[in-house]
Amino acid sequence: MQNNNRLAVSFVTAAVVAVGIGSLWYAQSGASPRISRKADVEAIVRDYILEHPEIIPQAIERYREKQSQGAYAANKEALEKPFASAWAGDPKADVTLVMFTDYACGYCRTSLPDIDRLLADDPKLKVVWREIPILGPGSEIAAKASLAAARQGAFREFHQKMFAAGRPDGDKVSAVLRSMKLNLPQVQKDVDGEEVATEIRANLALAGRIDDSLATPTFVVNGQMLKGAVGYDALKQAVADARARAKS
């Protein structure tokens, strides 16, 4: 139902944009300005949309881009400030890529090599990971453990080993933690502690503010949002676009 409602809003928005475009077309066409009845305007707009149906997806895409940019601007600091060591790359980067991730998400796992390659190829890039455990109890256990590991400077090692272990559960999370050089009593305290719980709640709230249908993986690159395992080339292009926008 939510998806249908969002689609309806998008089409309404597109129709509003179309009215404006149609009115502009009508004014520029030289037709009499005396035609002002509602039925006349609706007919003009309808005819314009039928003649130019491509404006509907264009208007929807423009609407989504504006929403994304507005949400990014309002939440930039919260998005790009990492939790402990849950980041990699250049601390003074000119572009920051934020990844919303879940350890039970196969597409997140698929995206790991793309992120590693981006970091290897782009010394000016910073990547920030935000844990949003939305795919079950195993996701939450793994997310808490990853943030506990992050507090000991070991986020990325846990991140890679946990994904390599397969779909998360308590036994796999414990095995990954034991394979690392961590203070395990402190890990347990942090897993049960308020700081980690607060971070996860904040990430979930942040995801909702960015996009109420946000799933994993979602990437935010200086305001541009990419959903799903979009691949290395798309992510690299988003970084390049961000740099180009910064220079314009």
Phi and psi in degrees as GROMACS dihedral restraints (atoms count N, CA, C in turn):
[ dihedral_restraints ]
;  ai    aj    ak    al  type     phi  dphi    fc
    3     4     5     6     1   -62.2    20    10
    4     5     6     7     1   -41.5    20    10
    6     7     8     9     1   -62.1    20    10
    7     8     9    10     1   -41.2    20    10
    9    10    11    12     1   -63.8    20    10
   10    11    12    13     1   -40.9    20    10
   12    13    14    15     1   -64.2    20    10
   13    14    15    16     1   -42.4    20    10
   15    16    17    18     1   -64.9    20    10
   16    17    18    19     1   -38.7    20    10
   18    19    20    21     1   -64.7    20    10
   19    20    21    22     1   -39.0    20    10
   21    22    23    24     1   -63.4    20    10
   22    23    24    25     1   -42.6    20    10
   24    25    26    27     1   -61.2    20    10
   25    26    27    28     1   -41.5    20    10
   27    28    29    30     1   -62.1    20    10
   28    29    30    31     1   -42.6    20    10
   30    31    32    33     1   -69.1    20    10
   31    32    33    34     1   -36.9    20    10
   33    34    35    36     1   -62.2    20    10
   34    35    36    37     1   -44.2    20    10
   36    37    38    39     1   -60.9    20    10
   37    38    39    40     1   -43.5    20    10
   39    40    41    42     1   -61.9    20    10
   40    41    42    43     1   -38.5    20    10
   42    43    44    45     1   -65.4    20    10
   43    44    45    46     1   -39.0    20    10
   45    46    47    48     1   -62.4    20    10
   46    47    48    49     1   -45.3    20    10
   48    49    50    51     1   -60.8    20    10
   49    50    51    52     1   -40.6    20    10
   51    52    53    54     1   -62.7    20    10
   52    53    54    55     1   -37.3    20    10
   54    55    56    57     1   -59.2    20    10
   55    56    57    58     1   -45.3    20    10
   57    58    59    60     1   -63.2    20    10
   58    59    60    61     1   -44.5    20    10
   60    61    62    63     1   -65.2    20    10
   61    62    63    64     1   -43.0    20    10
   63    64    65    66     1   -62.2    20    10
   64    65    66    67     1   -40.3    20    10
   66    67    68    69     1   -63.7    20    10
   67    68    69    70     1   -40.9    20    10
   69    70    71    72     1   -63.7    20    10
   70    71    72    73     1   -44.4    20    10
   72    73    74    75     1   -59.0    20    10
   73    74    75    76     1   -42.7    20    10
   75    76    77    78     1   -64.0    20    10
   76    77    78    79     1   -42.4    20    10
   78    79    80    81     1   -65.0    20    10
   79    80    81    82     1   -36.3    20    10
   81    82    83    84     1   -81.2    20    10
   82    83    84    85     1   -11.4    20    10
   84    85    86    87     1   -79.9    20    10
   85    86    87    88     1   -11.6    20    10
   87    88    89    90     1    88.0    20    10
   88    89    90    91     1     5.0    20    10
   90    91    92    93     1   -69.5    20    10
   91    92    93    94     1   161.2    20    10
   93    94    95    96     1   -63.8    20    10
   94    95    96    97     1   130.3    20    10
   96    97    98    99     1   -73.5    20    10
   97    98    99   100     1    -6.0    20    10
   99   100   101   102     1   -74.8    20    10
  100   101   102   103     1   -18.0    20    10
  102   103   104   105     1   -76.0    20    10
  103   104   105   106     1   104.7    20    10
  105   106   107   108     1  -131.5    20    10
  106   107   108   109     1    -1.6    20    10
  108   109   110   111     1   -63.7    20    10
  109   110   111   112     1   148.2    20    10
  111   112   113   114     1   -55.2    20    10
  112   113   114   115     1   -43.5    20    10
  114   115   116   117     1   -61.8    20    10
  115   116   117   118     1   -37.8    20    10
  117   118   119   120     1   -65.5    20    10
  118   119   120   121     1   -44.8    20    10
  120   121   122   123     1   -62.8    20    10
  121   122   123   124     1   -44.7    20    10
  123   124   125   126     1   -62.1    20    10
  124   125   126   127     1   -38.7    20    10
  126   127   128   129     1   -65.8    20    10
  127   128   129   130     1   -41.2    20    10
  129   130   131   132     1   -62.0    20    10
  130   131   132   133     1   -47.0    20    10
  132   133   134   135     1   -64.9    20    10
  133   134   135   136     1   -42.6    20    10
  135   136   137   138     1   -58.5    20    10
  136   137   138   139     1   -45.7    20    10
  138   139   140   141     1   -63.1    20    10
  139   140   141   142     1   -39.3    20    10
  141   142   143   144     1   -65.1    20    10
  142   143   144   145     1   -43.7    20    10
  144   145   146   147     1   -63.9    20    10
  145   146   147   148     1   -41.0    20    10
  147   148   149   150     1   -64.5    20    10
  148   149   150   151     1   -34.8    20    10
  150   151   152   153     1   -77.9    20    10
  151   152   153   154     1   -26.6    20    10
  153   154   155   156     1  -131.5    20    10
  154   155   156   157     1    63.4    20    10
  156   157   158   159     1   -64.4    20    10
  157   158   159   160     1   -17.4    20    10
  159   160   161   162     1   -65.2    20    10
  160   161   162   163     1   -16.1    20    10
  162   163   164   165     1   -71.5    20    10
  163   164   165   166     1   -21.2    20    10
  165   166   167   168     1   -65.6    20    10
  166   167   168   169     1   -58.4    20    10
  168   169   170   171     1   -62.9    20    10
  169   170   171   172     1   -32.3    20    10
  171   172   173   174     1   -63.6    20    10
  172   173   174   175     1   -42.8    20    10
  174   175   176   177     1   -67.2    20    10
  175   176   177   178     1   -40.0    20    10
  177   178   179   180     1   -62.8    20    10
  178   179   180   181     1   -44.4    20    10
  180   181   182   183     1   -64.3    20    10
  181   182   183   184     1   -41.0    20    10
  183   184   185   186     1   -63.7    20    10
  184   185   186   187     1   -40.3    20    10
  186   187   188   189     1   -61.6    20    10
  187   188   189   190     1   -45.3    20    10
  189   190   191   192     1   -64.9    20    10
  190   191   192   193     1   -39.4    20    10
  192   193   194   195     1   -62.5    20    10
  193   194   195   196     1   -42.2    20    10
  195   196   197   198     1   -66.4    20    10
  196   197   198   199     1   -39.7    20    10
  198   199   200   201     1   -60.9    20    10
  199   200   201   202     1   -45.5    20    10
  201   202   203   204     1   -63.3    20    10
  202   203   204   205     1   -45.1    20    10
  204   205   206   207     1   -64.0    20    10
  205   206   207   208     1   -40.5    20    10
  207   208   209   210     1   -65.7    20    10
  208   209   210   211     1   -42.4    20    10
  210   211   212   213     1   -65.3    20    10
  211   212   213   214     1   -38.8    20    10
  213   214   215   216     1   -63.8    20    10
  214   215   216   217     1   -47.1    20    10
  216   217   218   219     1   -60.6    20    10
  217   218   219   220     1   -38.8    20    10
  219   220   221   222     1   -74.5    20    10
  220   221   222   223     1   -21.5    20    10
  222   223   224   225     1  -124.7    20    10
  223   224   225   226     1    17.0    20    10
  225   226   227   228     1   -55.6    20    10
  226   227   228   229     1   -48.8    20    10
  228   229   230   231     1   -63.5    20    10
  229   230   231   232     1   -44.9    20    10
  231   232   233   234     1   -65.1    20    10
  232   233   234   235     1   -36.0    20    10
  234   235   236   237     1   -66.5    20    10
  235   236   237   238     1   -47.2    20    10
  237   238   239   240     1   -95.6    20    10
  238   239   240   241     1    -5.1    20    10
  240   241   242   243     1   -88.8    20    10
  241   242   243   244     1   113.2    20    10
  243   244   245   246     1   -76.6    20    10
  244   245   246   247     1   158.9    20    10
  246   247   248   249     1   -88.3    20    10
  247   248   249   250     1   116.4    20    10
  249   250   251   252     1    48.2    20    10
  250   251   252   253     1  -123.5    20    10
  252   253   254   255     1   -95.8    20    10
  253   254   255   256     1    22.1    20    10
  255   256   257   258     1   -80.8    20    10
  256   257   258   259     1    55.2    20    10
  258   259   260   261     1  -159.5    20    10
  259   260   261   262     1   167.9    20    10
  261   262   263   264     1  -153.9    20    10
  262   263   264   265     1   160.4    20    10
  264   265   266   267     1   106.7    20    10
  265   266   267   268     1  -149.6    20    10
  267   268   269   270     1   -89.3    20    10
  268   269   270   271     1   120.1    20    10
  270   271   272   273     1   -63.9    20    10
  271   272   273   274     1   -20.3    20    10
  273   274   275   276     1  -110.9    20    10
  274   275   276   277     1    35.7    20    10
  276   277   278   279     1   -61.1    20    10
  277   278   279   280     1   150.3    20    10
  279   280   281   282     1   -87.0    20    10
  280   281   282   283     1   -15.3    20    10
  282   283   284   285     1  -136.7    20    10
  283   284   285   286     1   135.2    20    10
  285   286   287   288     1  -116.5    20    10
  286   287   288   289     1   127.8    20    10
  288   289   290   291     1  -104.6    20    10
  289   290   291   292     1   122.0    20    10
  291   292   293   294     1  -104.5    20    10
  292   293   294   295     1   131.0    20    10
  294   295   296   297     1  -118.8    20    10
  295   296   297   298     1   120.1    20    10
  297   298   299   300     1   -85.7    20    10
  298   299   300   301     1   125.6    20    10
  300   301   302   303     1  -139.7    20    10
  301   302   303   304     1   158.5    20    10
  303   304   305   306     1  -143.5    20    10
  304   305   306   307     1   132.8    20    10
  306   307   308   309     1   -69.3    20    10
  307   308   309   310     1   -15.4    20    10
  309   310   311   312     1   -91.8    20    10
  310   311   312   313     1     4.3    20    10
  312   313   314   315     1   -93.5    20    10
  313   314   315   316     1   112.1    20    10
  315   316   317   318     1   -63.5    20    10
  316   317   318   319     1   -33.2    20    10
  318   319   320   321     1   -71.4    20    10
  319   320   321   322     1   -29.0    20    10
  321   322   323   324     1   -65.4    20    10
  322   323   324   325     1   -43.3    20    10
  324   325   326   327     1   -60.7    20    10
  325   326   327   328     1   -42.8    20    10
  327   328   329   330     1   -60.5    20    10
  328   329   330   331     1   -30.2    20    10
  330   331   332   333     1   -82.4    20    10
  331   332   333   334     1   -10.5    20    10
  333   334   335   336     1   -54.4    20    10
  334   335   336   337     1   -50.5    20    10
  336   337   338   339     1   -61.7    20    10
  337   338   339   340     1   -31.8    20    10
  339   340   341   342     1   -65.7    20    10
  340   341   342   343     1   -42.6    20    10
  342   343   344   345     1   -67.2    20    10
  343   344   345   346     1   -43.4    20    10
  345   346   347   348     1   -59.3    20    10
  346   347   348   349     1   -41.5    20    10
  348   349   350   351     1   -68.0    20    10
  349   350   351   352     1   -40.7    20    10
  351   352   353   354     1   -58.8    20    10
  352   353   354   355     1   -46.0    20    10
  354   355   356   357     1   -64.9    20    10
  355   356   357   358     1   -36.7    20    10
  357   358   359   360     1   -70.0    20    10
  358   359   360   361     1   -36.4    20    10
  360   361   362   363     1   -85.6    20    10
  361   362   363   364     1   -21.1    20    10
  363   364   365   366     1  -126.1    20    10
  364   365   366   367     1    95.4    20    10
  366   367   368   369     1   -70.5    20    10
  367   368   369   370     1    -9.6    20    10
  369   370   371   372     1  -100.6    20    10
  370   371   372   373     1     6.1    20    10
  372   373   374   375     1   -95.6    20    10
  373   374   375   376     1   145.6    20    10
  375   376   377   378     1  -122.4    20    10
  376   377   378   379     1   135.5    20    10
  378   379   380   381     1  -116.4    20    10
  379   380   381   382     1   130.2    20    10
  381   382   383   384     1  -118.9    20    10
  382   383   384   385     1   128.5    20    10
  384   385   386   387     1   -99.9    20    10
  385   386   387   388     1   135.8    20    10
  387   388   389   390     1  -121.8    20    10
  388   389   390   391     1   120.2    20    10
  390   391   392   393     1   -80.8    20    10
  391   392   393   394     1   122.4    20    10
  393   394   395   396     1  -129.2    20    10
  394   395   396   397     1    91.2    20    10
  396   397   398   399     1   -76.3    20    10
  397   398   399   400     1    93.3    20    10
  399   400   401   402     1  -115.7    20    10
  400   401   402   403     1     3.2    20    10
  402   403   404   405     1  -113.6    20    10
  403   404   405   406     1    27.5    20    10
  405   406   407   408     1   121.1    20    10
  406   407   408   409     1   175.0    20    10
  408   409   410   411     1   -59.3    20    10
  409   410   411   412     1   -37.6    20    10
  411   412   413   414     1   -61.0    20    10
  412   413   414   415     1   -36.9    20    10
  414   415   416   417     1   -61.2    20    10
  415   416   417   418     1   -43.6    20    10
  417   418   419   420     1   -66.8    20    10
  418   419   420   421     1   -42.6    20    10
  420   421   422   423     1   -59.5    20    10
  421   422   423   424     1   -46.2    20    10
  423   424   425   426     1   -67.0    20    10
  424   425   426   427     1   -39.9    20    10
  426   427   428   429     1   -62.8    20    10
  427   428   429   430     1   -44.2    20    10
  429   430   431   432     1   -63.6    20    10
  430   431   432   433     1   -41.6    20    10
  432   433   434   435     1   -64.7    20    10
  433   434   435   436     1   -38.5    20    10
  435   436   437   438     1   -64.6    20    10
  436   437   438   439     1   -38.5    20    10
  438   439   440   441     1   -72.7    20    10
  439   440   441   442     1   -33.6    20    10
  441   442   443   444     1   -64.5    20    10
  442   443   444   445     1   -41.9    20    10
  444   445   446   447     1   -64.1    20    10
  445   446   447   448     1   -37.3    20    10
  447   448   449   450     1   -60.1    20    10
  448   449   450   451     1   -34.2    20    10
  450   451   452   453     1   -68.2    20    10
  451   452   453   454     1   -16.2    20    10
  453   454   455   456     1  -107.0    20    10
  454   455   456   457     1    17.3    20    10
  456   457   458   459     1    75.8    20    10
  457   458   459   460     1    18.9    20    10
  459   460   461   462     1  -122.1    20    10
  460   461   462   463     1    26.5    20    10
  462   463   464   465     1   -58.8    20    10
  463   464   465   466     1   -50.5    20    10
  465   466   467   468     1   -66.8    20    10
  466   467   468   469     1   -36.2    20    10
  468   469   470   471     1   -63.0    20    10
  469   470   471   472     1   -46.3    20    10
  471   472   473   474     1   -61.9    20    10
  472   473   474   475     1   -43.7    20    10
  474   475   476   477     1   -54.1    20    10
  475   476   477   478     1   -48.9    20    10
  477   478   479   480     1   -71.5    20    10
  478   479   480   481     1   -41.9    20    10
  480   481   482   483     1   -69.2    20    10
  481   482   483   484     1   -36.0    20    10
  483   484   485   486     1   -67.5    20    10
  484   485   486   487     1   -42.1    20    10
  486   487   488   489     1   -65.9    20    10
  487   488   489   490     1   -36.9    20    10
  489   490   491   492     1   -66.4    20    10
  490   491   492   493     1   -24.8    20    10
  492   493   494   495     1   -76.6    20    10
  493   494   495   496     1   -13.7    20    10
  495   496   497   498     1    96.8    20    10
  496   497   498   499     1  -169.1    20    10
  498   499   500   501     1   -56.7    20    10
  499   500   501   502     1   130.9    20    10
  501   502   503   504     1   -76.1    20    10
  502   503   504   505     1   146.2    20    10
  504   505   506   507     1  -150.9    20    10
  505   506   507   508     1   177.9    20    10
  507   508   509   510     1   -59.1    20    10
  508   509   510   511     1   -42.4    20    10
  510   511   512   513     1   -65.3    20    10
  511   512   513   514     1   -43.2    20    10
  513   514   515   516     1   -67.1    20    10
  514   515   516   517     1   -40.2    20    10
  516   517   518   519     1   -61.9    20    10
  517   518   519   520     1   -44.9    20    10
  519   520   521   522     1   -61.3    20    10
  520   521   522   523     1   -41.8    20    10
  522   523   524   525     1   -63.7    20    10
  523   524   525   526     1   -41.9    20    10
  525   526   527   528     1   -64.0    20    10
  526   527   528   529     1   -45.3    20    10
  528   529   530   531     1   -61.8    20    10
  529   530   531   532     1   -40.8    20    10
  531   532   533   534     1   -69.1    20    10
  532   533   534   535     1   -22.8    20    10
  534   535   536   537     1   -78.9    20    10
  535   536   537   538     1    -6.5    20    10
  537   538   539   540     1  -108.8    20    10
  538   539   540   541     1   158.9    20    10
  540   541   542   543     1   -87.9    20    10
  541   542   543   544     1    80.6    20    10
  543   544   545   546     1  -124.4    20    10
  544   545   546   547     1   156.2    20    10
  546   547   548   549     1   -80.4    20    10
  547   548   549   550     1    94.7    20    10
  549   550   551   552     1   -65.7    20    10
  550   551   552   553     1   -38.0    20    10
  552   553   554   555     1   -59.4    20    10
  553   554   555   556     1   -37.9    20    10
  555   556   557   558     1   -70.0    20    10
  556   557   558   559     1   -37.2    20    10
  558   559   560   561     1   -56.6    20    10
  559   560   561   562     1   -46.1    20    10
  561   562   563   564     1   -62.6    20    10
  562   563   564   565     1   -41.5    20    10
  564   565   566   567     1   -60.9    20    10
  565   566   567   568     1   -41.6    20    10
  567   568   569   570     1   -71.6    20    10
  568   569   570   571     1   -37.9    20    10
  570   571   572   573     1   -58.7    20    10
  571   572   573   574     1   -38.4    20    10
  573   574   575   576     1   -89.6    20    10
  574   575   576   577     1    -4.2    20    10
  576   577   578   579     1   -85.8    20    10
  577   578   579   580     1   167.8    20    10
  579   580   581   582     1   -74.8    20    10
  580   581   582   583     1   -31.0    20    10
  582   583   584   585     1   -63.0    20    10
  583   584   585   586     1   -45.1    20    10
  585   586   587   588     1   -67.2    20    10
  586   587   588   589     1   -43.4    20    10
  588   589   590   591     1   -60.8    20    10
  589   590   591   592     1   -41.0    20    10
  591   592   593   594     1   -64.1    20    10
  592   593   594   595     1   -40.8    20    10
  594   595   596   597     1   -62.3    20    10
  595   596   597   598     1   -43.5    20    10
  597   598   599   600     1   -65.7    20    10
  598   599   600   601     1   -43.1    20    10
  600   601   602   603     1   -61.0    20    10
  601   602   603   604     1   -41.7    20    10
  603   604   605   606     1   -64.7    20    10
  604   605   606   607     1   -39.9    20    10
  606   607   608   609     1   -64.8    20    10
  607   608   609   610     1   -41.7    20    10
  609   610   611   612     1   -65.1    20    10
  610   611   612   613     1   -40.6    20    10
  612   613   614   615     1   -65.9    20    10
  613   614   615   616     1   -40.3    20    10
  615   616   617   618     1   -63.6    20    10
  616   617   618   619     1   -43.5    20    10
  618   619   620   621     1   -58.2    20    10
  619   620   621   622     1   -41.2    20    10
  621   622   623   624     1   -65.4    20    10
  622   623   624   625     1   -34.8    20    10
  624   625   626   627     1   -72.5    20    10
  625   626   627   628     1   -32.6    20    10
  627   628   629   630     1   -72.2    20    10
  628   629   630   631     1   -43.7    20    10
  630   631   632   633     1  -164.7    20    10
  631   632   633   634     1   120.5    20    10
  633   634   635   636     1   -71.4    20    10
  634   635   636   637     1    -4.4    20    10
  636   637   638   639     1  -114.5    20    10
  637   638   639   640     1    19.0    20    10
  639   640   641   642     1   -62.6    20    10
  640   641   642   643     1   130.6    20    10
  642   643   644   645     1  -125.3    20    10
  643   644   645   646     1  -171.6    20    10
  645   646   647   648     1  -116.4    20    10
  646   647   648   649     1   145.4    20    10
  648   649   650   651     1   -80.6    20    10
  649   650   651   652     1   146.7    20    10
  651   652   653   654     1  -125.6    20    10
  652   653   654   655     1   133.9    20    10
  654   655   656   657     1  -112.7    20    10
  655   656   657   658     1   137.1    20    10
  657   658   659   660     1  -122.9    20    10
  658   659   660   661     1   118.5    20    10
  660   661   662   663     1  -119.5    20    10
  661   662   663   664     1    96.1    20    10
  663   664   665   666     1    48.3    20    10
  664   665   666   667     1    41.7    20    10
  666   667   668   669     1   103.9    20    10
  667   668   669   670     1   -23.1    20    10
  669   670   671   672     1   -83.3    20    10
  670   671   672   673     1   130.5    20    10
  672   673   674   675     1  -106.1    20    10
  673   674   675   676     1   132.6    20    10
  675   676   677   678     1  -126.3    20    10
  676   677   678   679     1   128.7    20    10
  678   679   680   681     1  -109.7    20    10
  679   680   681   682     1   135.7    20    10
  681   682   683   684     1    91.5    20    10
  682   683   684   685     1   179.4    20    10
  684   685   686   687     1   -79.5    20    10
  685   686   687   688     1    79.0    20    10
  687   688   689   690     1   -77.0    20    10
  688   689   690   691     1   -17.3    20    10
  690   691   692   693     1    95.6    20    10
  691   692   693   694     1   164.5    20    10
  693   694   695   696     1   -59.4    20    10
  694   695   696   697     1   -47.9    20    10
  696   697   698   699     1   -61.0    20    10
  697   698   699   700     1   -42.5    20    10
  699   700   701   702     1   -66.2    20    10
  700   701   702   703     1   -40.0    20    10
  702   703   704   705     1   -67.6    20    10
  703   704   705   706     1   -42.3    20    10
  705   706   707   708     1   -61.0    20    10
  706   707   708   709     1   -41.0    20    10
  708   709   710   711     1   -65.2    20    10
  709   710   711   712     1   -39.1    20    10
  711   712   713   714     1   -62.7    20    10
  712   713   714   715     1   -38.7    20    10
  714   715   716   717     1   -65.3    20    10
  715   716   717   718     1   -43.8    20    10
  717   718   719   720     1   -62.9    20    10
  718   719   720   721     1   -41.2    20    10
  720   721   722   723     1   -62.8    20    10
  721   722   723   724     1   -39.6    20    10
  723   724   725   726     1   -62.5    20    10
  724   725   726   727     1   -41.1    20    10
  726   727   728   729     1   -66.4    20    10
  727   728   729   730     1   -39.7    20    10
  729   730   731   732     1   -65.0    20    10
  730   731   732   733     1   -40.9    20    10
  732   733   734   735     1   -64.3    20    10
  733   734   735   736     1   -36.6    20    10
  735   736   737   738     1   -66.3    20    10
  736   737   738   739     1   -29.5    20    10
  738   739   740   741     1   -85.8    20    10
  739   740   741   742     1   -19.5    20    10
